[in-house]
Amino acid sequence: METLISILLMLLGLYFAVGVVFALYVVFLGATRVDPLMKETKKVVRLLIFPGIVATWPFLIGKLLKHGR
């Protein structure tokens, strides 16, 4: 049982690590591809959306790739 919990915690950590890397990319570079109005936003707005991007990165990666073409 401890092994299963350890594996689940490692997977959760990996999920959030990938989410943080993806969120950093989106906040600083990719957000303007999806929404051109993000160029005019303040840094505080980008900090506010950061946790949401970390949590939902699997749903947002497809949207970012679709707009990247």
Number of C-alpha atoms within 10 A of each C-alpha: 6 7 8 9 10 11 12 12 12 12 12 11 12 12 15 17 13 15 21 18 12 19 27 17 12 23 18 13 11 18 17 15 18 15 10 10 10 17 12 8 10 9 11 9 11 17 12 10 13 18 14 12 20 21 16 13 22 14 10 16 14 11 13 17 12 11 11 10 6
